[in-house]
């Protein structure tokens, strides 16, 4: 599934689209270490003149076309809401193809683009970044794949690492000391496992074991038995599940883990993905009291309403990433900064205010986002720890 390129960065083939409650999931998730370095470069601009921005999206890709349109809509909505900053936007079709993405990135820069927003897929973003690295132009991609980040490429998508860190740090403050990881034996599961292991180590929580499963009744059952046995024998106080809520394995795990010794009364269930997308899970034994993360709900709802008013439909879940990219550019340019598109400016420690709350771009090309910790209580989603409104306090 993966192709490793001996170039400036390692590139990971994009994971296949998954159709679920979220619709088309566009960003491949990788927990490999970033091989990119800090980035201080980027073109100087006159913030009092229109800023030329290129949007690279897969408009003609049959599977990704609707996502591409939502990203373009969100970009235009963000531009319309800027105060005192003018964006000259040009849209380029990558067709969901890596080679086309690279060619379009070069074309965009040749036509005057000072920064690139997109592409959607990790491999395409890597190719686009490589194509224009010698031009000193930064790429704000919609991928969540940290292995492509670094140099002139930033990823805007929420990563497993960000979510795992938030939940493990919260768990530490709640007195949690040990965890068993339950993960799928596939690429996303392995990456999720690695993220949790790193986050647990950082938080000072001991990983007692990691139990993988194959997607079958027999496979999930065997893993639930193994995990439950370890939890009982070692007195583990939490179990962290990497599985997507929309995956067929999730209801099996939430039934089988409690039945095999992972008693929700004494074992904290934690999810690496959002469980609010699947309310039919709420009455299962392992769901009550489980922890997972959510964005800032008030800000997300405000964006959803504005988008719907402008375009007559709800936004795709990934649309907000495009809005965030413009918000960051606009926030810097509105301060009269001629260096607004440089790595030094884009990675300011105070970050930016986006669709789903505060976020900031890191010098290694990854990002941090403010996330709330939520739970299921009496079949309702309840916020346990609100998303932080700024950096430096609890939640980061």
The 8 nearest C-alpha neighbors of each residue, nearest first, counted from 0:
[[1, 12, 2, 14, 11, 13, 186, 15],
 [2, 0, 12, 11, 3, 10, 13, 14],
 [3, 1, 11, 12, 4, 10, 0, 9],
 [2, 4, 9, 10, 1, 11, 5, 12],
 [3, 5, 9, 6, 10, 2, 8, 7],
 [6, 4, 3, 9, 7, 8, 10, 2],
 [5, 7, 8, 4, 9, 129, 10, 3],
 [6, 8, 5, 9, 35, 129, 34, 150],
 [9, 7, 6, 34, 147, 35, 10, 5],
 [8, 10, 4, 3, 147, 146, 6, 5],
 [11, 9, 3, 147, 122, 4, 8, 125],
 [10, 12, 1, 122, 2, 13, 3, 9],
 [11, 13, 1, 122, 2, 14, 0, 10],
 [14, 12, 27, 121, 122, 120, 11, 15],
 [15, 13, 27, 12, 16, 26, 28, 0],
 [14, 16, 17, 13, 27, 25, 24, 26],
 [15, 17, 24, 23, 25, 14, 18, 26],
 [18, 16, 24, 23, 19, 15, 22, 25],
 [19, 17, 22, 23, 16, 24, 20, 21],
 [18, 20, 22, 21, 245, 17, 23, 24],
 [21, 19, 22, 276, 245, 18, 277, 23],
 [22, 20, 19, 23, 316, 24, 276, 18],
 [23, 21, 19, 18, 20, 24, 17, 315],
 [22, 24, 18, 17, 16, 25, 21, 19],
 [25, 23, 16, 17, 26, 22, 21, 18],
 [24, 26, 23, 16, 120, 27, 119, 142],
 [27, 25, 142, 143, 120, 24, 28, 121],
 [26, 28, 14, 13, 144, 143, 121, 29],
 [29, 27, 144, 143, 26, 187, 30, 158],
 [30, 28, 144, 31, 190, 145, 27, 146],
 [29, 31, 190, 194, 32, 193, 145, 28],
 [30, 32, 146, 29, 33, 145, 190, 144],
 [33, 31, 146, 34, 30, 145, 29, 35],
 [32, 34, 146, 35, 145, 148, 31, 147],
 [33, 35, 8, 32, 36, 149, 146, 9],
 [149, 36, 34, 150, 33, 148, 363, 8],
 [37, 35, 149, 150, 363, 38, 34, 362],
 [36, 38, 362, 363, 150, 149, 39, 35],
 [37, 39, 342, 150, 40, 362, 151, 36],
 [38, 40, 342, 343, 341, 37, 41, 344],
 [41, 39, 341, 342, 38, 135, 42, 343],
 [40, 42, 341, 135, 136, 340, 137, 342],
 [43, 41, 135, 340, 341, 44, 113, 136],
 [42, 44, 338, 337, 41, 340, 45, 339],
 [45, 43, 337, 46, 42, 338, 339, 50],
 [44, 46, 47, 337, 48, 43, 50, 336],
 [47, 45, 332, 48, 335, 44, 337, 336],
 [48, 46, 45, 49, 84, 335, 85, 83],
 [47, 49, 46, 45, 50, 85, 84, 44],
 [50, 48, 85, 86, 87, 51, 47, 46],
 [51, 49, 86, 87, 52, 48, 85, 46],
 [50, 52, 87, 112, 113, 88, 86, 49],
 [51, 53, 88, 112, 114, 115, 113, 87],
 [54, 52, 115, 89, 112, 90, 88, 116],
 [53, 55, 90, 116, 117, 91, 115, 89],
 [56, 54, 91, 118, 117, 92, 90, 93],
 [55, 57, 67, 92, 118, 93, 58, 119],
 [58, 56, 94, 95, 93, 92, 60, 67],
 [57, 59, 64, 92, 67, 60, 56, 94],
 [60, 58, 94, 57, 64, 61, 92, 95],
 [59, 61, 94, 63, 57, 64, 95, 62],
 [62, 60, 64, 63, 59, 58, 65, 94],
 [63, 61, 60, 64, 65, 16, 23, 66],
 [62, 64, 60, 66, 65, 61, 67, 57],
 [63, 65, 58, 67, 60, 66, 61, 62],
 [66, 64, 68, 67, 63, 69, 62, 58],
 [67, 65, 69, 63, 68, 64, 70, 315],
 [66, 68, 64, 70, 56, 65, 58, 69],
 [69, 67, 71, 65, 70, 66, 72, 64],
 [68, 70, 72, 66, 71, 318, 67, 315],
 [71, 69, 318, 67, 73, 68, 72, 321],
 [70, 72, 74, 68, 69, 73, 67, 75],
 [73, 71, 69, 75, 74, 70, 68, 76],
 [72, 74, 76, 70, 322, 75, 71, 318],
 [75, 73, 71, 322, 77, 321, 72, 76],
 [74, 76, 78, 72, 77, 73, 79, 71],
 [77, 75, 73, 79, 78, 74, 72, 80],
 [76, 78, 80, 74, 322, 75, 79, 73],
 [79, 77, 75, 80, 81, 76, 74, 86],
 [78, 80, 76, 77, 81, 75, 82, 74],
 [79, 81, 77, 78, 76, 82, 75, 326],
 [82, 80, 78, 79, 84, 329, 83, 77],
 [83, 81, 84, 80, 333, 329, 85, 79],
 [82, 84, 333, 81, 85, 47, 329, 332],
 [85, 83, 82, 81, 333, 329, 86, 332],
 [84, 86, 49, 50, 87, 83, 48, 78],
 [87, 85, 50, 49, 88, 51, 78, 84],
 [86, 88, 51, 50, 49, 52, 85, 89],
 [89, 87, 52, 86, 53, 51, 90, 54],
 [88, 90, 53, 54, 52, 91, 87, 51],
 [89, 91, 54, 53, 55, 88, 92, 56],
 [92, 90, 55, 54, 103, 93, 56, 89],
 [91, 93, 57, 58, 56, 94, 55, 90],
 [92, 94, 100, 57, 95, 99, 56, 96],
 [95, 93, 57, 60, 59, 96, 92, 58],
 [96, 94, 57, 93, 60, 97, 63, 100],
 [95, 97, 99, 94, 98, 93, 100, 123],
 [98, 96, 123, 100, 99, 126, 122, 101],
 [97, 99, 101, 100, 96, 102, 126, 123],
 [98, 100, 102, 96, 93, 101, 97, 103],
 [99, 101, 93, 97, 103, 98, 102, 123],
 [100, 102, 127, 126, 104, 98, 99, 130],
 [103, 101, 99, 105, 104, 100, 106, 98],
 [104, 102, 106, 100, 105, 101, 107, 99],
 [103, 105, 107, 101, 127, 106, 102, 100],
 [104, 106, 102, 108, 103, 107, 131, 130],
 [105, 107, 103, 109, 104, 108, 102, 110],
 [108, 106, 110, 104, 112, 105, 109, 103],
 [107, 109, 112, 111, 105, 110, 106, 104],
 [108, 110, 106, 107, 111, 105, 112, 104],
 [111, 109, 107, 108, 112, 106, 105, 51],
 [110, 112, 108, 109, 113, 107, 51, 52],
 [113, 111, 108, 51, 52, 107, 114, 53],
 [112, 114, 51, 52, 136, 111, 42, 108],
 [113, 115, 52, 137, 136, 112, 138, 53],
 [116, 114, 138, 53, 52, 54, 139, 117],
 [115, 117, 54, 139, 140, 53, 138, 55],
 [118, 116, 140, 55, 141, 119, 139, 54],
 [117, 119, 55, 124, 140, 56, 120, 141],
 [118, 120, 141, 117, 142, 56, 140, 121],
 [121, 119, 123, 142, 26, 122, 118, 13],
 [120, 122, 124, 142, 123, 13, 144, 125],
 [121, 123, 125, 124, 12, 120, 10, 11],
 [122, 124, 97, 126, 120, 125, 121, 100],
 [125, 123, 127, 118, 121, 126, 122, 140],
 [124, 126, 122, 128, 123, 127, 147, 121],
 [127, 125, 123, 101, 129, 124, 128, 130],
 [128, 126, 101, 124, 130, 104, 129, 125],
 [127, 129, 125, 130, 126, 131, 152, 132],
 [128, 130, 126, 132, 127, 131, 125, 101],
 [129, 131, 127, 128, 101, 132, 105, 126],
 [132, 130, 134, 133, 128, 129, 105, 136],
 [131, 133, 129, 134, 135, 128, 130, 151],
 [132, 134, 131, 135, 130, 136, 129, 128],
 [135, 133, 131, 132, 136, 108, 130, 41],
 [134, 136, 41, 132, 133, 40, 42, 137],
 [137, 135, 41, 134, 114, 113, 131, 132],
 [138, 136, 151, 114, 152, 41, 115, 139],
 [137, 139, 115, 152, 140, 151, 116, 128],
 [140, 138, 116, 153, 117, 154, 115, 152],
 [141, 139, 117, 154, 118, 142, 138, 116],
 [142, 140, 119, 155, 117, 156, 154, 118],
 [141, 143, 26, 121, 156, 154, 140, 144],
 [144, 142, 156, 158, 26, 157, 154, 28],
 [143, 145, 29, 28, 142, 146, 27, 121],
 [146, 144, 148, 147, 33, 365, 143, 29],
 [145, 147, 33, 31, 144, 148, 32, 9],
 [148, 146, 145, 125, 10, 8, 144, 9],
 [149, 147, 364, 145, 152, 153, 146, 35],
 [35, 150, 148, 364, 363, 36, 152, 151],
 [149, 151, 35, 38, 36, 152, 37, 148],
 [150, 152, 137, 138, 149, 128, 132, 38],
 [153, 151, 138, 148, 149, 150, 128, 364],
 [152, 154, 364, 139, 148, 140, 365, 138],
 [155, 153, 140, 142, 365, 143, 156, 141],
 [154, 156, 141, 140, 320, 142, 143, 366],
 [157, 155, 143, 142, 141, 154, 158, 320],
 [158, 156, 143, 155, 161, 159, 368, 366],
 [157, 159, 160, 161, 143, 156, 162, 28],
 [158, 160, 162, 161, 163, 194, 191, 157],
 [159, 161, 194, 163, 158, 162, 164, 198],
 [162, 160, 158, 164, 159, 163, 367, 165],
 [163, 161, 165, 159, 164, 160, 166, 271],
 [164, 162, 160, 166, 195, 165, 161, 198],
 [163, 165, 198, 167, 161, 162, 166, 168],
 [166, 164, 162, 168, 163, 167, 394, 169],
 [167, 165, 169, 163, 168, 164, 170, 162],
 [168, 166, 170, 164, 169, 165, 199, 163],
 [167, 169, 171, 170, 165, 202, 166, 164],
 [170, 168, 166, 172, 167, 171, 165, 173],
 [171, 169, 167, 173, 175, 168, 172, 166],
 [170, 172, 175, 168, 174, 173, 169, 167],
 [171, 173, 169, 170, 174, 168, 175, 167],
 [174, 172, 170, 171, 175, 169, 168, 176],
 [173, 175, 171, 172, 176, 170, 169, 236],
 [174, 176, 171, 170, 173, 177, 236, 204],
 [177, 175, 204, 205, 174, 171, 236, 178],
 [178, 176, 205, 204, 235, 236, 206, 175],
 [179, 177, 237, 206, 238, 235, 207, 205],
 [178, 180, 238, 208, 207, 209, 206, 239],
 [179, 181, 209, 239, 238, 240, 210, 182],
 [182, 180, 240, 210, 211, 209, 239, 241],
 [181, 183, 211, 188, 241, 240, 210, 180],
 [184, 182, 188, 212, 211, 185, 213, 242],
 [185, 183, 211, 212, 213, 188, 182, 189],
 [184, 186, 188, 183, 187, 189, 213, 182],
 [185, 187, 189, 188, 190, 184, 29, 183],
 [188, 186, 190, 189, 185, 191, 28, 29],
 [189, 187, 183, 182, 191, 185, 186, 190],
 [188, 190, 192, 186, 191, 187, 185, 193],
 [189, 191, 30, 187, 193, 192, 188, 29],
 [192, 190, 188, 194, 193, 189, 241, 187],
 [191, 193, 189, 195, 190, 194, 188, 196],
 [192, 194, 190, 196, 191, 195, 197, 189],
 [195, 193, 160, 191, 197, 192, 196, 159],
 [194, 196, 198, 192, 163, 197, 193, 199],
 [195, 197, 193, 199, 194, 198, 192, 200],
 [196, 198, 194, 200, 195, 199, 193, 201],
 [199, 197, 164, 195, 201, 200, 196, 163],
 [200, 198, 204, 202, 196, 201, 197, 167],
 [199, 201, 203, 197, 202, 198, 204, 196],
 [200, 202, 198, 199, 203, 197, 204, 164],
 [203, 201, 199, 200, 168, 204, 167, 198],
 [202, 204, 200, 201, 199, 205, 171, 176],
 [203, 205, 176, 199, 177, 202, 200, 206],
 [206, 204, 177, 207, 176, 178, 203, 199],
 [205, 207, 178, 208, 177, 179, 204, 196],
 [208, 206, 179, 178, 205, 177, 209, 235],
 [209, 207, 179, 206, 180, 210, 178, 229],
 [208, 210, 180, 179, 181, 211, 207, 182],
 [209, 211, 181, 222, 180, 226, 182, 208],
 [212, 210, 182, 183, 184, 181, 222, 209],
 [211, 213, 183, 218, 219, 184, 222, 214],
 [214, 212, 218, 184, 215, 183, 219, 211],
 [213, 215, 218, 212, 219, 248, 216, 183],
 [216, 214, 218, 217, 213, 219, 248, 212],
 [215, 217, 219, 218, 220, 214, 251, 248],
 [216, 218, 220, 215, 219, 221, 214, 213],
 [219, 217, 213, 215, 221, 212, 220, 216],
 [218, 220, 222, 216, 212, 221, 217, 215],
 [219, 221, 223, 217, 218, 222, 216, 224],
 [222, 220, 224, 218, 223, 219, 217, 225],
 [221, 223, 225, 219, 224, 220, 212, 226],
 [224, 222, 256, 220, 226, 225, 221, 255],
 [223, 225, 227, 221, 222, 259, 226, 228],
 [224, 226, 222, 228, 223, 227, 221, 229],
 [227, 225, 223, 229, 228, 224, 222, 230],
 [226, 228, 260, 261, 259, 230, 224, 229],
 [227, 229, 225, 231, 226, 230, 224, 232],
 [230, 228, 232, 226, 231, 227, 233, 225],
 [229, 231, 235, 227, 234, 228, 233, 232],
 [232, 230, 228, 234, 229, 233, 260, 227],
 [231, 233, 229, 230, 234, 228, 235, 227],
 [234, 232, 235, 230, 231, 229, 207, 228],
 [233, 235, 231, 230, 232, 236, 229, 177],
 [236, 234, 230, 177, 233, 237, 178, 231],
 [235, 237, 266, 177, 267, 234, 178, 175],
 [238, 236, 267, 178, 266, 268, 235, 177],
 [237, 239, 179, 268, 178, 180, 269, 267],
 [238, 240, 269, 180, 270, 181, 268, 179],
 [241, 239, 181, 270, 242, 182, 180, 269],
 [240, 242, 271, 182, 191, 188, 270, 181],
 [243, 241, 240, 244, 182, 249, 183, 246],
 [244, 242, 246, 245, 272, 241, 249, 273],
 [245, 243, 274, 246, 249, 242, 277, 273],
 [244, 246, 243, 19, 247, 20, 277, 249],
 [247, 245, 243, 248, 244, 249, 242, 19],
 [248, 246, 249, 245, 250, 251, 214, 244],
 [247, 249, 251, 246, 250, 252, 214, 219],
 [248, 250, 252, 251, 247, 246, 244, 253],
 [251, 249, 253, 252, 248, 254, 280, 247],
 [252, 250, 254, 248, 249, 253, 255, 219],
 [251, 253, 255, 249, 254, 250, 256, 248],
 [254, 252, 285, 250, 251, 255, 256, 284],
 [255, 253, 251, 252, 256, 284, 257, 250],
 [256, 254, 258, 252, 257, 251, 223, 253],
 [255, 257, 223, 259, 261, 258, 252, 254],
 [258, 256, 261, 262, 259, 255, 260, 254],
 [257, 259, 255, 256, 260, 254, 261, 262],
 [260, 258, 227, 256, 224, 257, 261, 255],
 [259, 261, 227, 262, 257, 258, 231, 228],
 [262, 260, 257, 227, 256, 266, 259, 230],
 [261, 263, 257, 264, 260, 266, 265, 258],
 [264, 262, 266, 265, 285, 267, 261, 257],
 [265, 263, 262, 266, 267, 261, 288, 257],
 [264, 266, 263, 262, 267, 236, 261, 237],
 [267, 265, 236, 263, 237, 262, 261, 264],
 [266, 268, 237, 236, 238, 263, 269, 289],
 [267, 269, 289, 238, 237, 239, 266, 290],
 [270, 268, 239, 290, 289, 291, 240, 238],
 [271, 269, 291, 240, 272, 239, 290, 241],
 [270, 272, 241, 240, 291, 163, 162, 269],
 [273, 271, 270, 243, 274, 291, 244, 241],
 [274, 272, 275, 291, 292, 276, 244, 293],
 [273, 275, 276, 244, 277, 272, 291, 270],
 [274, 276, 277, 273, 278, 380, 244, 375],
 [277, 275, 274, 20, 278, 273, 244, 21],
 [276, 278, 275, 279, 274, 280, 244, 245],
 [279, 277, 280, 281, 275, 276, 274, 378],
 [278, 280, 277, 281, 282, 283, 250, 378],
 [281, 279, 278, 283, 282, 277, 250, 286],
 [280, 282, 378, 278, 286, 279, 283, 287],
 [281, 283, 280, 378, 284, 286, 279, 287],
 [282, 284, 286, 280, 281, 285, 253, 254],
 [285, 283, 286, 254, 253, 287, 282, 257],
 [284, 286, 253, 283, 287, 263, 257, 254],
 [287, 285, 289, 281, 283, 284, 288, 375],
 [288, 286, 375, 289, 376, 285, 284, 281],
 [287, 289, 375, 374, 376, 286, 290, 268],
 [290, 288, 268, 374, 286, 269, 287, 375],
 [289, 291, 269, 374, 373, 270, 268, 372],
 [292, 290, 270, 373, 372, 269, 273, 271],
 [293, 291, 372, 371, 373, 370, 273, 162],
 [292, 294, 371, 370, 372, 295, 373, 273],
 [295, 293, 370, 355, 296, 371, 356, 386],
 [294, 296, 355, 356, 386, 298, 297, 299],
 [295, 297, 299, 298, 294, 300, 355, 293],
 [298, 296, 300, 299, 295, 301, 355, 302],
 [299, 297, 301, 300, 355, 296, 295, 354],
 [298, 300, 355, 296, 302, 301, 297, 354],
 [299, 301, 303, 297, 302, 298, 296, 304],
 [302, 300, 298, 304, 299, 303, 297, 305],
 [301, 303, 305, 299, 304, 300, 306, 354],
 [304, 302, 300, 306, 301, 305, 307, 299],
 [303, 305, 307, 301, 302, 306, 308, 300],
 [306, 304, 308, 302, 307, 303, 309, 301],
 [305, 307, 309, 303, 308, 304, 310, 302],
 [308, 306, 312, 311, 313, 304, 310, 309],
 [307, 309, 305, 306, 311, 310, 304, 312],
 [310, 308, 306, 307, 311, 305, 76, 312],
 [311, 309, 307, 312, 308, 306, 72, 313],
 [310, 312, 307, 308, 309, 313, 306, 314],
 [313, 311, 307, 310, 314, 306, 308, 309],
 [312, 314, 307, 303, 315, 306, 311, 304],
 [315, 313, 318, 316, 69, 303, 306, 312],
 [314, 316, 318, 317, 69, 66, 313, 22],
 [317, 315, 318, 314, 21, 319, 22, 24],
 [318, 316, 315, 319, 320, 70, 66, 25],
 [319, 317, 70, 315, 320, 69, 316, 73],
 [318, 320, 322, 321, 317, 354, 323, 73],
 [321, 319, 323, 318, 322, 317, 155, 141],
 [322, 320, 324, 74, 323, 319, 70, 318],
 [321, 323, 319, 74, 77, 73, 325, 320],
 [324, 322, 326, 353, 320, 321, 325, 319],
 [323, 325, 321, 327, 326, 322, 320, 328],
 [324, 326, 328, 322, 327, 323, 329, 77],
 [327, 325, 323, 329, 324, 328, 330, 322],
 [328, 326, 330, 324, 325, 329, 351, 323],
 [327, 329, 325, 331, 326, 330, 332, 324],
 [330, 328, 326, 332, 331, 327, 333, 325],
 [329, 331, 327, 333, 328, 332, 326, 334],
 [332, 330, 339, 329, 333, 328, 334, 336],
 [331, 333, 329, 335, 334, 336, 46, 339],
 [334, 332, 335, 330, 331, 329, 84, 83],
 [335, 333, 332, 336, 331, 330, 46, 339],
 [336, 334, 332, 333, 46, 337, 331, 47],
 [337, 335, 339, 338, 332, 334, 331, 46],
 [336, 338, 44, 43, 339, 45, 46, 335],
 [337, 339, 43, 336, 341, 340, 344, 44],
 [340, 338, 331, 336, 332, 344, 337, 341],
 [341, 339, 338, 41, 42, 345, 344, 342],
 [342, 340, 41, 40, 344, 343, 338, 339],
 [341, 343, 39, 38, 345, 40, 344, 346],
 [344, 342, 39, 341, 346, 345, 347, 38],
 [343, 345, 341, 342, 346, 347, 339, 338],
 [344, 346, 342, 347, 343, 341, 360, 340],
 [347, 345, 360, 361, 344, 343, 342, 362],
 [346, 348, 344, 349, 350, 345, 343, 359],
 [347, 349, 350, 346, 359, 390, 361, 360],
 [350, 348, 347, 390, 351, 359, 389, 346],
 [351, 349, 359, 348, 358, 347, 357, 360],
 [352, 350, 358, 357, 327, 359, 353, 349],
 [351, 353, 357, 356, 358, 350, 354, 326],
 [354, 352, 323, 356, 355, 357, 351, 326],
 [353, 355, 299, 319, 356, 298, 302, 323],
 [354, 356, 299, 295, 294, 298, 353, 296],
 [357, 355, 353, 295, 352, 354, 369, 298],
 [356, 358, 352, 369, 351, 353, 368, 388],
 [359, 357, 368, 351, 367, 350, 369, 352],
 [358, 360, 350, 367, 366, 351, 361, 346],
 [359, 361, 366, 346, 365, 364, 345, 367],
 [360, 362, 365, 366, 364, 363, 346, 359],
 [361, 363, 37, 364, 346, 38, 360, 36],
 [362, 364, 149, 37, 361, 36, 365, 35],
 [365, 363, 153, 149, 148, 361, 362, 152],
 [366, 364, 361, 154, 363, 145, 148, 153],
 [367, 365, 360, 361, 359, 155, 368, 154],
 [366, 368, 359, 358, 161, 360, 369, 365],
 [369, 367, 358, 357, 370, 366, 359, 161],
 [368, 370, 386, 357, 387, 356, 358, 367],
 [371, 369, 386, 294, 293, 292, 368, 295],
 [370, 372, 386, 385, 293, 292, 384, 294],
 [373, 371, 292, 384, 383, 291, 382, 293],
 [374, 372, 382, 383, 291, 381, 290, 292],
 [373, 375, 290, 289, 381, 288, 380, 376],
 [376, 374, 380, 287, 288, 379, 378, 381],
 [375, 377, 379, 378, 287, 288, 374, 380],
 [376, 378, 379, 375, 287, 281, 282, 380],
 [379, 377, 281, 376, 375, 282, 380, 287],
 [380, 378, 376, 375, 377, 381, 281, 374],
 [381, 379, 375, 374, 376, 373, 382, 378],
 [380, 382, 374, 373, 375, 379, 383, 376],
 [383, 381, 373, 384, 372, 385, 374, 380],
 [384, 382, 373, 372, 381, 385, 374, 371],
 [383, 385, 372, 371, 382, 386, 373, 394],
 [386, 384, 371, 387, 382, 372, 383, 370],
 [385, 387, 371, 370, 369, 295, 388, 384],
 [388, 386, 369, 389, 394, 385, 370, 393],
 [387, 389, 357, 386, 356, 390, 369, 352],
 [390, 388, 387, 357, 391, 392, 349, 369],
 [391, 389, 392, 349, 395, 388, 387, 350],
 [390, 392, 395, 389, 393, 394, 349, 387],
 [391, 393, 390, 394, 395, 389, 387, 388],
 [394, 392, 395, 387, 391, 390, 169, 168],
 [393, 395, 387, 165, 392, 369, 386, 370],
 [394, 393, 392, 391, 165, 390, 369, 387]]
